[in-house]
Amino acid sequence: MNLLHANDRRGEYPASYYAAAAAPIDRFPILKGQHRADVCVVGGGYTGLSAALHLAQKGYDVILVEAHRIGFGASGRNGGQLGSGQRQDQVWLEKTIGNENAHRLWDLAEEAKALVKSLITDHAMPVTFHPGIAHACRSEAEVRDAHAYAEKLRRDYGYTHVEPLDRTAIRRLIGSTEYVGGEIDRDAGHLHPLNYAIGLAQAAAKAGVRIHEMSEVHRVEPGPKPVVRTPSGHVDCATVILAGNGYLGQLSPKVAAKVMPINNFIVATEPLGEAAKDILSEPVAVADSRFVVNYWRLSEDNRLLFGGGESYGYRFPDIIKTVSKPMLQVYPQLAKTRIDYAWGGTLAITVNRMPCFARPGQNVFSVSGYSGHGVAMATLAGKLMAEATAGQAERFDLMASLPQTRFPGGVALRWPLLVLAMTWYSMRDRLGV
């Protein structure tokens, strides 16, 4: 079964709050016939749109093909959190690649965050950036670790935007007794993810990128002159950028062996009105310390957008049931609140949870596997692939130097093995371990 078609209607956004509140954008045409371009980008999410935009700004002739709609995948369905740093923290990076390169990756991550903010402003996107992401901890040991890490960022990286929160402060902020402390990053924040993708598409099209929706790629032929083939056309080009993330399928088996698609889910309540201030006293986003993370924020019309739960097969489960359980653990007062929207999406993870930067074929670049940290890093990844295409590959190669291993069990067994591992960690969450 193809993940592109397992849970969604062809060419239609899921019935999400994001789709209901999306900025208007006309459909782009289907790719038909033979075309030529300097670069063909496969995938219309943050990675592909950012790559296309940055390439066009460098003077390249770019075609972008998307199987469904712009922002159809994880880019238009995620929690909308624009976080600081890499997916792994600086302690892990220092141990893995040394202090010097860990500092370089911190600087890249800060650039990624700033890039998203500047793109929104520079292109007058239909997006509002809301500052603040809180991290809510379930145990005193987690609180001590979080506060120590905030001090490390201040001391070693000069990052002064993280404020420690004690038990009283976290409960005043998030209106729940589930957590005993944490911190808040005032330079991180949240946004409407689908509108950000739409804004990137509008900016790319204005820069001259030829965008084609409803144009699923069935085959990429690498070589001195790569060819990208869809059912009704093909693109002859000099470079291919693969930006399909969890939907890459068989387009690149080398990448697919290191990148695992998984599913995550979000619900949106009815508008909460004045009761919203009892859920979040400030318009910030929150993520907690569970292995399968709960994350939430208020929409601009005061709905609670709450994400939680994962699945590892093709079909989505009962999403309302899956997400309501952790939501009501955090906010039992919402037991009688109506759920207006419930949707799922397919993202991608790697074994080490860092993005997979690769050259899977001659004149082919690929980045995927953001592991839930993709709003900033996918945007930067597109820029880095544009740089590499232009012959400036140092920063791309730095990210590609991170060790990436295949998932154990191969294609046939990796899902069952992942389910076993995730079940174990989920059980630890339930036991409070």
C-alpha positions as CSV (number, residue, x, y, z in Angstrom):
1,M,0.0,0.0,0.0
2,N,1.2,3.5,-0.8
3,L,1.2,5.9,2.2
4,L,0.3,8.7,-0.2
5,H,-3.2,7.2,-0.6
6,A,-3.7,5.1,2.6
7,N,-5.7,7.7,4.6
8,D,-6.6,10.6,2.3
9,R,-8.6,11.5,-0.7
10,R,-6.6,12.1,-3.8
11,G,-5.6,15.8,-4.1
12,E,-7.5,16.9,-1.0
13,Y,-6.3,18.2,2.3
14,P,-7.4,16.2,5.4
15,A,-10.4,17.6,7.3
16,S,-8.2,19.4,9.7
17,Y,-8.6,22.7,11.5
18,Y,-5.6,23.9,9.5
19,A,-7.4,23.2,6.2
20,A,-10.6,24.9,7.4
21,A,-8.6,28.0,8.4
22,A,-6.2,28.0,5.4
23,A,-5.4,31.0,3.3
24,P,-6.8,30.8,-0.2
25,I,-4.5,29.5,-2.9
26,D,-5.4,28.4,-6.4
27,R,-4.6,24.9,-7.5
28,F,-1.4,24.5,-9.6
29,P,-1.6,22.5,-12.9
30,I,-0.8,18.9,-13.4
31,L,2.5,18.1,-15.1
32,K,1.8,17.0,-18.6
33,G,4.2,16.2,-21.4
34,Q,8.0,16.8,-21.6
35,H,9.7,19.6,-19.6
36,R,13.2,20.8,-19.0
37,A,14.6,22.5,-16.0
38,D,17.9,23.0,-14.2
39,V,16.4,21.4,-11.1
40,C,13.4,19.2,-10.4
41,V,12.2,19.2,-6.8
42,V,10.0,16.2,-5.8
43,G,7.7,17.1,-2.9
44,G,5.7,20.3,-2.0
45,G,6.3,20.6,1.7
46,Y,8.7,22.8,3.6
47,T,11.8,21.1,2.4
48,G,10.9,21.2,-1.3
49,L,9.3,24.6,-1.3
50,S,12.3,26.2,0.5
51,A,14.8,24.5,-1.9
52,A,12.8,25.7,-4.9
53,L,12.5,29.2,-3.6
54,H,16.2,29.5,-2.7
55,L,17.2,28.0,-6.0
56,A,15.0,30.4,-8.0
57,Q,16.5,33.3,-6.1
58,K,19.9,32.1,-7.3
59,G,18.7,32.2,-10.9
60,Y,18.0,28.5,-11.4
61,D,15.1,27.3,-13.6
62,V,13.1,25.1,-11.2
63,I,10.1,22.7,-11.5
64,L,8.5,21.4,-8.4
65,V,6.1,18.4,-8.5
66,E,3.8,17.4,-5.7
67,A,1.6,14.2,-5.6
68,H,-1.3,15.9,-4.0
69,R,-1.5,19.6,-2.9
70,I,1.1,22.0,-1.6
71,G,1.6,21.3,2.1
72,F,-0.4,18.0,1.9
73,G,2.0,16.0,4.1
74,A,3.4,16.6,7.5
75,S,4.1,20.3,6.5
76,G,0.4,21.0,6.6
77,R,-0.6,18.8,9.5
78,N,2.0,19.2,12.3
79,G,1.8,20.9,15.7
80,G,3.2,24.2,14.3
81,Q,6.0,24.5,16.8
82,L,9.1,26.3,15.7
83,G,11.7,25.1,18.2
84,S,15.3,26.0,19.1
85,G,18.3,23.8,18.5
86,Q,18.5,20.4,16.8
87,R,16.3,17.5,17.5
88,Q,19.0,16.0,19.7
89,D,20.3,18.3,22.4
90,Q,23.7,19.9,22.6
91,V,25.0,17.4,25.2
92,W,24.3,14.5,22.7
93,L,25.8,16.4,19.9
94,E,29.0,17.3,21.8
95,K,29.5,13.6,22.7
96,T,28.7,12.5,19.1
97,I,30.6,15.0,17.0
98,G,32.7,17.1,19.4
99,N,32.3,20.6,20.8
100,E,33.3,22.5,17.7
101,N,30.8,20.8,15.3
102,A,28.1,20.8,18.0
103,H,28.5,24.6,18.1
104,R,28.2,24.7,14.3
105,L,25.0,22.7,14.4
106,W,23.6,25.0,17.1
107,D,24.3,28.0,14.9
108,L,22.7,26.2,12.0
109,A,19.6,25.5,14.1
110,E,19.4,29.1,15.2
111,E,19.7,30.2,11.6
112,A,16.9,27.8,10.7
113,K,14.6,29.4,13.3
114,A,15.5,32.9,12.1
115,L,15.0,31.9,8.5
116,V,11.4,30.9,9.1
117,K,10.7,34.2,10.8
118,S,12.3,36.3,8.1
119,L,10.6,34.4,5.3
120,I,7.2,35.1,6.9
121,T,8.1,38.8,7.1
122,D,9.9,39.2,3.9
123,H,7.2,37.6,1.8
124,A,4.2,39.0,3.7
125,M,3.0,35.4,4.3
126,P,-0.5,34.8,5.7
127,V,1.0,33.6,8.9
128,T,1.4,35.0,12.4
129,F,4.4,33.9,14.5
130,H,3.5,33.6,18.2
131,P,6.5,33.5,20.6
132,G,7.0,31.0,23.4
133,I,7.3,27.2,23.7
134,A,7.1,25.7,27.2
135,H,8.5,22.3,28.2
136,A,6.5,20.6,30.9
137,C,8.2,18.0,33.1
138,R,6.5,15.1,35.0
139,S,9.2,14.5,37.7
140,E,11.5,16.5,39.8
141,A,14.5,14.7,38.2
142,E,13.3,15.9,34.8
143,V,12.9,19.4,36.1
144,R,16.5,19.4,37.5
145,D,17.8,18.2,34.1
146,A,15.8,20.8,32.2
147,H,17.0,23.7,34.4
148,A,20.6,22.4,34.2
149,Y,20.3,22.3,30.4
150,A,19.0,25.9,30.3
151,E,22.0,27.0,32.3
152,K,24.3,25.1,29.9
153,L,22.8,26.9,26.9
154,R,23.3,30.2,28.6
155,R,26.9,29.4,29.7
156,D,28.2,27.6,26.7
157,Y,26.1,28.9,23.8
158,G,25.1,32.4,24.9
159,Y,21.4,31.5,24.6
160,T,19.5,33.5,27.2
161,H,15.9,33.0,26.1
162,V,15.1,30.0,28.3
163,E,13.3,30.7,31.7
164,P,13.1,28.0,34.3
165,L,9.7,27.3,35.7
166,D,9.0,25.8,39.1
167,R,5.9,23.8,40.1
168,T,3.8,27.0,40.8
169,A,4.9,28.7,37.5
170,I,4.2,25.7,35.2
171,R,0.8,25.2,36.7
172,R,-0.1,28.8,36.5
173,L,1.0,28.8,32.8
174,I,-0.7,25.6,31.6
175,G,-3.6,25.2,34.0
176,S,-2.9,21.5,34.8
177,T,-1.6,19.6,37.8
178,E,0.1,16.9,35.7
179,Y,3.5,18.6,35.7
180,V,5.9,19.7,38.4
181,G,8.1,22.2,36.6
182,G,9.9,22.9,33.3
183,E,11.0,25.9,31.3
184,I,9.9,28.2,28.6
185,D,11.8,29.3,25.5
186,R,10.8,32.8,24.6
187,D,12.6,32.9,21.2
188,A,10.9,29.7,20.0
189,G,7.2,29.8,19.1
190,H,4.4,28.5,17.0
191,L,2.4,29.2,13.8
192,H,-0.2,27.9,11.4
193,P,1.7,25.2,9.6
194,L,-0.4,24.9,6.4
195,N,-0.5,28.6,5.9
196,Y,3.3,28.7,6.2
197,A,3.5,26.1,3.4
198,I,1.1,28.1,1.3
199,G,3.2,31.2,1.9
200,L,6.3,29.4,0.8
201,A,4.5,28.2,-2.3
202,Q,3.3,31.7,-3.2
203,A,6.8,33.1,-2.7
204,A,8.4,30.3,-4.8
205,A,5.8,30.8,-7.6
206,K,6.4,34.5,-7.6
207,A,10.2,33.8,-7.9
208,G,9.5,31.8,-11.0
209,V,9.2,28.2,-9.8
210,R,6.9,26.1,-12.0
211,I,4.8,24.2,-9.5
212,H,2.7,21.2,-10.5
213,E,0.3,19.5,-8.1
214,M,-1.5,16.1,-8.6
215,S,1.8,14.9,-10.2
216,E,2.9,11.9,-8.3
217,V,6.5,10.8,-9.2
218,H,6.8,7.1,-10.0
219,R,10.4,7.0,-10.9
220,V,13.6,9.0,-10.7
221,E,16.3,8.1,-13.1
222,P,19.6,9.5,-11.8
223,G,22.7,10.1,-13.9
224,P,24.5,12.9,-15.8
225,K,21.0,14.1,-16.9
226,P,18.4,12.8,-14.4
227,V,14.8,12.2,-15.4
228,V,11.8,12.5,-13.1
229,R,8.7,10.7,-14.4
230,T,5.0,11.1,-13.5
231,P,2.0,9.3,-15.1
232,S,1.4,12.2,-17.5
233,G,4.8,13.7,-18.0
234,H,8.5,13.9,-17.2
235,V,11.2,16.4,-16.4
236,D,14.7,16.3,-17.9
237,C,17.0,18.2,-15.5
238,A,20.6,18.5,-14.2
239,T,19.7,18.0,-10.5
240,V,17.0,16.3,-8.6
241,I,16.0,17.2,-5.0
242,L,14.0,14.5,-3.2
243,A,11.8,16.2,-0.5
244,G,9.2,13.5,0.1
245,N,10.1,12.9,3.8
246,G,7.8,10.1,5.1
247,Y,6.2,9.6,1.6
248,L,9.4,8.8,-0.3
249,G,8.3,5.2,-0.8
250,Q,10.5,3.4,-3.3
251,L,11.9,6.5,-5.0
252,S,15.1,6.0,-3.0
253,P,15.6,2.7,-1.2
254,K,18.9,3.9,0.2
255,V,17.2,6.7,2.0
256,A,14.1,4.6,2.9
257,A,16.3,2.2,4.8
258,K,17.3,5.0,7.2
259,V,14.0,6.9,7.4
260,M,10.9,5.4,8.9
261,P,7.4,6.8,8.3
262,I,5.2,7.0,11.4
263,N,1.9,8.6,12.1
264,N,0.9,11.3,14.6
265,F,-2.5,12.8,15.5
266,I,-4.1,16.1,16.5
267,V,-7.6,17.1,17.6
268,A,-9.1,20.6,17.8
269,T,-11.8,21.4,20.3
270,E,-14.7,23.8,19.8
271,P,-13.8,27.4,20.6
272,L,-13.3,27.7,24.3
273,G,-14.1,31.4,24.7
274,E,-13.2,32.8,28.1
275,A,-12.3,29.3,29.4
276,A,-9.2,29.3,27.2
277,K,-7.3,31.4,29.7
278,D,-7.7,28.5,32.2
279,I,-6.0,26.2,29.7
280,L,-3.1,28.5,28.8
281,S,-2.6,31.8,30.6
282,E,-0.3,32.9,27.8
283,P,-0.6,32.2,24.0
284,V,2.4,29.8,24.0
285,A,2.8,26.3,22.8
286,V,3.6,23.4,25.1
287,A,5.4,20.0,24.7
288,D,5.8,17.6,27.6
289,S,8.5,15.1,28.6
290,R,6.8,11.9,27.6
291,F,8.6,9.6,25.1
292,V,5.5,9.8,22.9
293,V,5.2,13.6,23.3
294,N,2.0,15.4,24.1
295,Y,2.0,18.9,22.6
296,W,-0.6,21.6,22.5
297,R,-1.5,25.3,22.0
298,L,-4.4,27.5,21.4
299,S,-5.6,28.5,17.9
300,E,-6.2,32.1,17.1
301,D,-9.9,31.5,17.7
302,N,-9.2,29.9,21.1
303,R,-9.6,26.2,20.3
304,L,-7.3,23.8,22.0
305,L,-5.1,22.0,19.4
306,F,-3.8,18.9,21.2
307,G,-1.5,16.4,19.6
308,G,-0.6,13.0,21.0
309,G,-0.4,9.3,20.2
310,E,1.4,7.5,17.4
311,S,0.8,4.6,15.1
312,Y,3.3,2.7,13.0
313,G,1.3,1.0,10.2
314,Y,-0.5,2.3,7.1
315,R,-4.0,3.0,8.4
316,F,-4.9,5.6,11.0
317,P,-6.7,4.5,14.2
318,D,-9.7,6.1,15.8
319,I,-8.0,9.6,16.2
320,I,-10.5,11.1,18.6
321,K,-10.1,8.1,21.0
322,T,-6.4,8.1,20.6
323,V,-5.8,11.7,21.3
324,S,-8.6,12.4,23.8
325,K,-7.1,10.0,26.4
326,P,-3.8,12.0,26.9
327,M,-5.7,15.3,26.5
328,L,-8.1,14.5,29.3
329,Q,-5.2,13.3,31.5
330,V,-3.8,16.8,31.2
331,Y,-7.1,18.7,31.1
332,P,-9.9,16.6,32.7
333,Q,-12.1,19.7,32.8
334,L,-12.5,19.3,29.0
335,A,-14.4,15.9,29.3
336,K,-17.6,17.4,27.9
337,T,-16.0,19.7,25.3
338,R,-16.8,19.0,21.7
339,I,-14.1,17.9,19.3
340,D,-14.6,19.7,16.0
341,Y,-11.6,18.4,14.0
342,A,-9.4,15.3,14.2
343,W,-6.6,14.5,11.8
344,G,-3.5,12.5,11.4
345,G,-0.3,12.8,9.4
346,T,2.7,10.9,8.3
347,L,6.1,12.2,9.4
348,A,9.4,10.4,9.4
349,I,12.0,9.5,12.0
350,T,15.6,8.2,11.9
351,V,17.4,5.9,14.4
352,N,19.2,8.8,16.0
353,R,16.4,11.3,15.5
354,M,18.6,13.7,13.5
355,P,17.6,14.5,9.8
356,C,19.1,12.3,7.1
357,F,21.1,14.4,4.6
358,A,22.1,12.2,1.7
359,R,23.2,12.0,-1.9
360,P,21.3,8.8,-2.9
361,G,22.3,9.0,-6.6
362,Q,24.2,10.9,-9.1
363,N,23.1,14.5,-9.2
364,V,20.4,13.7,-6.5
365,F,20.1,15.4,-3.1
366,S,17.8,14.3,-0.3
367,V,16.9,15.4,3.2
368,S,14.2,13.7,5.3
369,G,13.5,12.3,8.8
370,Y,13.1,15.4,10.9
371,S,11.6,13.4,13.7
372,G,9.1,16.0,14.8
373,H,11.5,19.0,14.5
374,G,10.8,19.9,10.9
375,V,9.3,23.4,10.8
376,A,12.7,25.1,11.2
377,M,15.1,22.3,10.0
378,A,13.1,21.4,6.9
379,T,13.2,25.1,5.8
380,L,16.9,25.3,6.4
381,A,17.4,21.9,4.7
382,G,15.9,23.3,1.5
383,K,18.3,26.2,1.6
384,L,21.3,23.9,2.2
385,M,20.3,21.8,-0.8
386,A,20.1,24.9,-2.9
387,E,23.6,25.9,-1.7
388,A,24.9,22.4,-2.5
389,T,23.3,22.5,-6.0
390,A,25.2,25.7,-6.6
391,G,28.5,24.1,-5.6
392,Q,28.6,25.3,-2.0
393,A,28.1,22.0,-0.1
394,E,30.1,22.6,3.1
395,R,27.0,23.1,5.3
396,F,25.1,20.3,3.6
397,D,28.1,18.0,4.1
398,L,28.4,18.9,7.8
399,M,24.8,17.7,8.3
400,A,25.4,14.7,6.2
401,S,28.4,13.8,8.3
402,L,26.2,12.9,11.2
403,P,26.1,9.1,11.7
404,Q,22.9,7.5,10.2
405,T,22.2,3.8,10.5
406,R,19.6,1.6,8.9
407,F,16.6,0.5,10.9
408,P,17.1,-3.1,12.1
409,G,15.1,-5.8,10.4
410,G,15.1,-4.3,6.9
411,V,12.0,-3.1,5.1
412,A,10.0,-6.2,6.1
413,L,10.7,-6.3,9.8
414,R,11.4,-2.7,10.7
415,W,7.8,-1.8,11.5
416,P,7.2,-4.7,13.9
417,L,10.5,-4.1,15.6
418,L,9.7,-0.4,16.0
419,V,6.2,-1.2,17.4
420,L,7.9,-3.4,20.0
421,A,10.3,-0.6,21.0
422,M,7.7,2.1,21.1
423,T,5.3,-0.1,23.1
424,W,8.1,-0.5,25.7
425,Y,8.6,3.2,26.0
426,S,4.9,3.9,26.0
427,M,4.6,1.5,29.0
428,R,7.3,3.4,30.8
429,D,5.3,6.6,30.2
430,R,2.2,5.0,31.7
431,L,4.2,3.8,34.7
432,G,5.8,7.1,35.2
433,V,9.3,5.6,34.8
